[in-house]
Amino acid sequence: MEILKIVLTILFVIDCIVLSAIILLQEGKSAGLGTISGAADTYWGQNKGRSMEGTLVKSTKFLAILFLVLAAVLTLGVFN
């Protein structure tokens, strides 16, 4: 059981570092003057899910869920 705790702790630390880096790579969600002129209806706005920004958002969601699960498992004291 001690080996599993060490492995989960290492995964938790790696998840924390990668999650922090991905959050820092993302752009702000502030709406500028482009929303007034309808710039959100451009090709970039319609295909944002397939872009690098969309990939960062999806990976942030996955890593955040993994962070919560690992934190809960390590905190519950299953390994003590």
Secondary structure by P-SEA (a helix, b strand, c coil): caaaaaaaaaaaaaaaaaaaaaaaaccccccccccccccccccccccccccaaaaaaaaaaaaaaaaaaaaaaaaccccc
